[in-house]
Amino acid sequence: MKFYNEALLLMRAVRDTQGEAYTLDFIGGVYSALGEKEKALKFYNESLPLFSAIGDKSGEARMLACIDAVYSESDEK
């Protein structure tokens, strides 16, 4: 996780919106895999408008699917 957090700082420093969106996506995925759903949602929801801003429809769709998966997993319990 340390390297993702460092990458996120770098992406923001160089204003790489696409890189920032993907890094947030990856961090959310790690938290989701660890079962930390609230943290995963935080990062997914942060990346969604970035994907939208750069016109990455597939990124937007993936984030919506990830958000849905987190909520679906919560509903199953």
Secondary structure as UniProt FT lines:
FT   HELIX           2..13
FT   TURN            14..15
FT   HELIX           17..33
FT   TURN            34..35
FT   HELIX           37..53
FT   TURN            54..55
FT   HELIX           57..76
//
